[in-house]
Structure formats: structure tokens, C-alpha cells
Amino acid sequence: MKLAFQSTGGFLGLRLSYHIESDDLPKEKATRLIRLVEESRFFEVSQYGLSKVEMNRLPDVINYSLSITKDGTSNTLHFNDVTMPEKLQPLVSYIRDLAMDQSKNN
């Protein structure tokens, strides 16, 4: 499974970018990531189903971009703290933790 994640914005305007193949993660982390993708039903979420909120009214919001490819199926979603579907929250939180761990080690 291939994953590309980016978050930008927030109070400090921070940018976080993370690209990974699940095969490159330790087995327990890869297993958890795959489980969270499945539980979130990521490939069933449509960009068109996400609510739209005027960004200029939310200056401290964090914007996310998440692309995942698994077994030849791909999906890319763009959302923010306000429009993020609840079922994606555990997945995004875990990916953010992985990205932060990687940035600390670099």
C-alpha cells in the first residue's frame, strides 16, 4: 500500500508531508495502518461527499491531502479539521503520528 499525506495551516502555519509504502514500515505499524485504512472505508469516501467550508472564515484550520493506493485502487481526498469525516479521524491521527516520528528522526 502506498500513501501520501500532507497537512498545512493551523495557528502556526506548519507544513507536514509524509510518503510511505506499508512494506517499508515495521510489521506492527504496517498492520495497524492497513487496519485503519480498512476500518475508515477510505476507498468508499468520495471527495464530492465532503462538505465545503469557506476557508477564509477559518484562519487556523489545518488542511489535509491524503492519497492511498492499494491493490491497484487509488483514492485522494482533500479536507480540513472541520470537514474531515469522523470515520477518517483515527487514520489521520495515526498517519500524523507516523509523520511526526519520521520528522523527529531526520
PyMOL commands that place a pseudoatom at each C-alpha (Angstrom):
pseudoatom trace, name=CA, resn=MET, resi=1, chain=A, elem=C, hetatm=0, pos=[0.000, 0.000, 0.000]
pseudoatom trace, name=CA, resn=LYS, resi=2, chain=A, elem=C, hetatm=0, pos=[1.334, 3.424, -0.975]
pseudoatom trace, name=CA, resn=LEU, resi=3, chain=A, elem=C, hetatm=0, pos=[0.389, 6.532, 0.975]
pseudoatom trace, name=CA, resn=ALA, resi=4, chain=A, elem=C, hetatm=0, pos=[0.972, 10.281, 0.516]
pseudoatom trace, name=CA, resn=PHE, resi=5, chain=A, elem=C, hetatm=0, pos=[-0.119, 12.650, 3.284]
pseudoatom trace, name=CA, resn=GLN, resi=6, chain=A, elem=C, hetatm=0, pos=[0.192, 16.389, 3.672]
pseudoatom trace, name=CA, resn=SER, resi=7, chain=A, elem=C, hetatm=0, pos=[-1.113, 18.810, 6.270]
pseudoatom trace, name=CA, resn=THR, resi=8, chain=A, elem=C, hetatm=0, pos=[-0.777, 22.582, 6.127]
pseudoatom trace, name=CA, resn=GLY, resi=9, chain=A, elem=C, hetatm=0, pos=[-2.027, 25.544, 8.078]
pseudoatom trace, name=CA, resn=GLY, resi=10, chain=A, elem=C, hetatm=0, pos=[-3.133, 25.820, 11.639]
pseudoatom trace, name=CA, resn=PHE, resi=11, chain=A, elem=C, hetatm=0, pos=[-2.224, 28.532, 14.101]
pseudoatom trace, name=CA, resn=LEU, resi=12, chain=A, elem=C, hetatm=0, pos=[1.483, 28.424, 13.210]
pseudoatom trace, name=CA, resn=GLY, resi=13, chain=A, elem=C, hetatm=0, pos=[1.044, 27.662, 9.521]
pseudoatom trace, name=CA, resn=LEU, resi=14, chain=A, elem=C, hetatm=0, pos=[3.026, 24.430, 9.812]
pseudoatom trace, name=CA, resn=ARG, resi=15, chain=A, elem=C, hetatm=0, pos=[3.524, 22.040, 6.908]
pseudoatom trace, name=CA, resn=LEU, resi=16, chain=A, elem=C, hetatm=0, pos=[3.907, 18.280, 7.342]
pseudoatom trace, name=CA, resn=SER, resi=17, chain=A, elem=C, hetatm=0, pos=[4.494, 15.895, 4.456]
pseudoatom trace, name=CA, resn=TYR, resi=18, chain=A, elem=C, hetatm=0, pos=[4.755, 12.103, 4.607]
pseudoatom trace, name=CA, resn=HIS, resi=19, chain=A, elem=C, hetatm=0, pos=[5.143, 9.475, 1.887]
pseudoatom trace, name=CA, resn=ILE, resi=20, chain=A, elem=C, hetatm=0, pos=[5.447, 5.781, 2.688]
pseudoatom trace, name=CA, resn=GLU, resi=21, chain=A, elem=C, hetatm=0, pos=[4.922, 2.288, 1.353]
pseudoatom trace, name=CA, resn=SER, resi=22, chain=A, elem=C, hetatm=0, pos=[3.470, -0.013, 4.000]
pseudoatom trace, name=CA, resn=ASP, resi=23, chain=A, elem=C, hetatm=0, pos=[6.171, -2.600, 3.183]
pseudoatom trace, name=CA, resn=ASP, resi=24, chain=A, elem=C, hetatm=0, pos=[8.776, -0.103, 4.445]
pseudoatom trace, name=CA, resn=LEU, resi=25, chain=A, elem=C, hetatm=0, pos=[7.183, 0.134, 7.910]
pseudoatom trace, name=CA, resn=PRO, resi=26, chain=A, elem=C, hetatm=0, pos=[7.827, -2.263, 10.796]
pseudoatom trace, name=CA, resn=LYS, resi=27, chain=A, elem=C, hetatm=0, pos=[5.269, -5.090, 10.622]
pseudoatom trace, name=CA, resn=GLU, resi=28, chain=A, elem=C, hetatm=0, pos=[3.170, -3.924, 13.613]
pseudoatom trace, name=CA, resn=LYS, resi=29, chain=A, elem=C, hetatm=0, pos=[2.917, -0.357, 12.271]
pseudoatom trace, name=CA, resn=ALA, resi=30, chain=A, elem=C, hetatm=0, pos=[2.068, -1.559, 8.758]
pseudoatom trace, name=CA, resn=THR, resi=31, chain=A, elem=C, hetatm=0, pos=[-0.599, -3.898, 10.123]
pseudoatom trace, name=CA, resn=ARG, resi=32, chain=A, elem=C, hetatm=0, pos=[-2.162, -1.095, 12.161]
pseudoatom trace, name=CA, resn=LEU, resi=33, chain=A, elem=C, hetatm=0, pos=[-2.078, 1.310, 9.213]
pseudoatom trace, name=CA, resn=ILE, resi=34, chain=A, elem=C, hetatm=0, pos=[-3.755, -1.193, 6.883]
pseudoatom trace, name=CA, resn=ARG, resi=35, chain=A, elem=C, hetatm=0, pos=[-6.384, -1.970, 9.533]
pseudoatom trace, name=CA, resn=LEU, resi=36, chain=A, elem=C, hetatm=0, pos=[-7.162, 1.741, 9.999]
pseudoatom trace, name=CA, resn=VAL, resi=37, chain=A, elem=C, hetatm=0, pos=[-7.485, 2.238, 6.229]
pseudoatom trace, name=CA, resn=GLU, resi=38, chain=A, elem=C, hetatm=0, pos=[-9.937, -0.659, 6.074]
pseudoatom trace, name=CA, resn=GLU, resi=39, chain=A, elem=C, hetatm=0, pos=[-11.904, 0.477, 9.148]
pseudoatom trace, name=CA, resn=SER, resi=40, chain=A, elem=C, hetatm=0, pos=[-12.186, 4.020, 7.783]
pseudoatom trace, name=CA, resn=ARG, resi=41, chain=A, elem=C, hetatm=0, pos=[-13.537, 2.687, 4.470]
pseudoatom trace, name=CA, resn=PHE, resi=42, chain=A, elem=C, hetatm=0, pos=[-11.179, 5.183, 2.846]
pseudoatom trace, name=CA, resn=PHE, resi=43, chain=A, elem=C, hetatm=0, pos=[-11.793, 3.910, -0.676]
pseudoatom trace, name=CA, resn=GLU, resi=44, chain=A, elem=C, hetatm=0, pos=[-15.545, 4.377, -0.267]
pseudoatom trace, name=CA, resn=VAL, resi=45, chain=A, elem=C, hetatm=0, pos=[-15.278, 8.058, 0.719]
pseudoatom trace, name=CA, resn=SER, resi=46, chain=A, elem=C, hetatm=0, pos=[-15.912, 10.391, -2.196]
pseudoatom trace, name=CA, resn=GLN, resi=47, chain=A, elem=C, hetatm=0, pos=[-14.392, 13.846, -2.429]
pseudoatom trace, name=CA, resn=TYR, resi=48, chain=A, elem=C, hetatm=0, pos=[-17.787, 15.027, -3.617]
pseudoatom trace, name=CA, resn=GLY, resi=49, chain=A, elem=C, hetatm=0, pos=[-19.358, 13.858, -0.367]
pseudoatom trace, name=CA, resn=LEU, resi=50, chain=A, elem=C, hetatm=0, pos=[-17.166, 16.114, 1.778]
pseudoatom trace, name=CA, resn=SER, resi=51, chain=A, elem=C, hetatm=0, pos=[-18.710, 19.375, 3.000]
pseudoatom trace, name=CA, resn=LYS, resi=52, chain=A, elem=C, hetatm=0, pos=[-17.249, 22.587, 1.783]
pseudoatom trace, name=CA, resn=VAL, resi=53, chain=A, elem=C, hetatm=0, pos=[-16.455, 25.361, 4.235]
pseudoatom trace, name=CA, resn=GLU, resi=54, chain=A, elem=C, hetatm=0, pos=[-15.169, 28.758, 3.176]
pseudoatom trace, name=CA, resn=MET, resi=55, chain=A, elem=C, hetatm=0, pos=[-11.523, 28.662, 4.181]
pseudoatom trace, name=CA, resn=ASN, resi=56, chain=A, elem=C, hetatm=0, pos=[-11.188, 32.426, 4.641]
pseudoatom trace, name=CA, resn=ARG, resi=57, chain=A, elem=C, hetatm=0, pos=[-13.574, 32.161, 7.585]
pseudoatom trace, name=CA, resn=LEU, resi=58, chain=A, elem=C, hetatm=0, pos=[-11.402, 29.575, 9.318]
pseudoatom trace, name=CA, resn=PRO, resi=59, chain=A, elem=C, hetatm=0, pos=[-7.895, 31.053, 9.505]
pseudoatom trace, name=CA, resn=ASP, resi=60, chain=A, elem=C, hetatm=0, pos=[-6.467, 28.478, 11.935]
pseudoatom trace, name=CA, resn=VAL, resi=61, chain=A, elem=C, hetatm=0, pos=[-7.858, 25.356, 10.282]
pseudoatom trace, name=CA, resn=ILE, resi=62, chain=A, elem=C, hetatm=0, pos=[-5.494, 22.556, 9.230]
pseudoatom trace, name=CA, resn=ASN, resi=63, chain=A, elem=C, hetatm=0, pos=[-5.909, 21.369, 5.639]
pseudoatom trace, name=CA, resn=TYR, resi=64, chain=A, elem=C, hetatm=0, pos=[-5.155, 17.771, 4.690]
pseudoatom trace, name=CA, resn=SER, resi=65, chain=A, elem=C, hetatm=0, pos=[-4.443, 15.890, 1.500]
pseudoatom trace, name=CA, resn=LEU, resi=66, chain=A, elem=C, hetatm=0, pos=[-4.399, 12.096, 1.668]
pseudoatom trace, name=CA, resn=SER, resi=67, chain=A, elem=C, hetatm=0, pos=[-3.773, 9.720, -1.237]
pseudoatom trace, name=CA, resn=ILE, resi=68, chain=A, elem=C, hetatm=0, pos=[-3.713, 5.957, -0.839]
pseudoatom trace, name=CA, resn=THR, resi=69, chain=A, elem=C, hetatm=0, pos=[-3.147, 3.250, -3.436]
pseudoatom trace, name=CA, resn=LYS, resi=70, chain=A, elem=C, hetatm=0, pos=[-3.778, -0.374, -2.522]
pseudoatom trace, name=CA, resn=ASP, resi=71, chain=A, elem=C, hetatm=0, pos=[-4.063, -3.357, -4.841]
pseudoatom trace, name=CA, resn=GLY, resi=72, chain=A, elem=C, hetatm=0, pos=[-4.478, -1.121, -7.893]
pseudoatom trace, name=CA, resn=THR, resi=73, chain=A, elem=C, hetatm=0, pos=[-7.203, 1.027, -6.313]
pseudoatom trace, name=CA, resn=SER, resi=74, chain=A, elem=C, hetatm=0, pos=[-6.481, 4.701, -5.579]
pseudoatom trace, name=CA, resn=ASN, resi=75, chain=A, elem=C, hetatm=0, pos=[-8.317, 7.481, -3.810]
pseudoatom trace, name=CA, resn=THR, resi=76, chain=A, elem=C, hetatm=0, pos=[-7.297, 11.049, -2.998]
pseudoatom trace, name=CA, resn=LEU, resi=77, chain=A, elem=C, hetatm=0, pos=[-9.172, 13.249, -0.554]
pseudoatom trace, name=CA, resn=HIS, resi=78, chain=A, elem=C, hetatm=0, pos=[-8.747, 16.896, 0.450]
pseudoatom trace, name=CA, resn=PHE, resi=79, chain=A, elem=C, hetatm=0, pos=[-10.375, 18.033, 3.677]
pseudoatom trace, name=CA, resn=ASN, resi=80, chain=A, elem=C, hetatm=0, pos=[-9.736, 20.071, 6.807]
pseudoatom trace, name=CA, resn=ASP, resi=81, chain=A, elem=C, hetatm=0, pos=[-10.334, 19.835, 10.555]
pseudoatom trace, name=CA, resn=VAL, resi=82, chain=A, elem=C, hetatm=0, pos=[-13.943, 20.895, 10.056]
pseudoatom trace, name=CA, resn=THR, resi=83, chain=A, elem=C, hetatm=0, pos=[-14.863, 18.797, 7.007]
pseudoatom trace, name=CA, resn=MET, resi=84, chain=A, elem=C, hetatm=0, pos=[-12.940, 15.626, 7.942]
pseudoatom trace, name=CA, resn=PRO, resi=85, chain=A, elem=C, hetatm=0, pos=[-15.322, 12.662, 8.079]
pseudoatom trace, name=CA, resn=GLU, resi=86, chain=A, elem=C, hetatm=0, pos=[-15.432, 11.216, 11.589]
pseudoatom trace, name=CA, resn=LYS, resi=87, chain=A, elem=C, hetatm=0, pos=[-14.501, 7.755, 10.355]
pseudoatom trace, name=CA, resn=LEU, resi=88, chain=A, elem=C, hetatm=0, pos=[-11.210, 9.139, 8.959]
pseudoatom trace, name=CA, resn=GLN, resi=89, chain=A, elem=C, hetatm=0, pos=[-10.094, 10.713, 12.244]
pseudoatom trace, name=CA, resn=PRO, resi=90, chain=A, elem=C, hetatm=0, pos=[-8.288, 7.649, 13.705]
pseudoatom trace, name=CA, resn=LEU, resi=91, chain=A, elem=C, hetatm=0, pos=[-6.492, 7.049, 10.387]
pseudoatom trace, name=CA, resn=VAL, resi=92, chain=A, elem=C, hetatm=0, pos=[-5.402, 10.676, 10.007]
pseudoatom trace, name=CA, resn=SER, resi=93, chain=A, elem=C, hetatm=0, pos=[-4.276, 10.807, 13.631]
pseudoatom trace, name=CA, resn=TYR, resi=94, chain=A, elem=C, hetatm=0, pos=[-2.125, 7.682, 13.195]
pseudoatom trace, name=CA, resn=ILE, resi=95, chain=A, elem=C, hetatm=0, pos=[-0.605, 8.912, 9.925]
pseudoatom trace, name=CA, resn=ARG, resi=96, chain=A, elem=C, hetatm=0, pos=[0.160, 12.270, 11.548]
pseudoatom trace, name=CA, resn=ASP, resi=97, chain=A, elem=C, hetatm=0, pos=[1.920, 10.428, 14.399]
pseudoatom trace, name=CA, resn=LEU, resi=98, chain=A, elem=C, hetatm=0, pos=[3.981, 8.412, 11.900]
pseudoatom trace, name=CA, resn=ALA, resi=99, chain=A, elem=C, hetatm=0, pos=[4.895, 11.604, 10.039]
pseudoatom trace, name=CA, resn=MET, resi=100, chain=A, elem=C, hetatm=0, pos=[5.898, 13.391, 13.254]
pseudoatom trace, name=CA, resn=ASP, resi=101, chain=A, elem=C, hetatm=0, pos=[8.058, 10.421, 14.305]
pseudoatom trace, name=CA, resn=GLN, resi=102, chain=A, elem=C, hetatm=0, pos=[9.787, 10.480, 10.938]
pseudoatom trace, name=CA, resn=SER, resi=103, chain=A, elem=C, hetatm=0, pos=[10.411, 14.236, 11.092]
pseudoatom trace, name=CA, resn=LYS, resi=104, chain=A, elem=C, hetatm=0, pos=[11.926, 13.899, 14.588]
pseudoatom trace, name=CA, resn=ASN, resi=105, chain=A, elem=C, hetatm=0, pos=[14.334, 11.234, 13.328]
pseudoatom trace, name=CA, resn=ASN, resi=106, chain=A, elem=C, hetatm=0, pos=[15.501, 13.276, 10.324]
for i in range(1, 106): cmd.bond("trace and resi %d" % i, "trace and resi %d" % (i + 1))
show_as sticks, trace
zoom trace
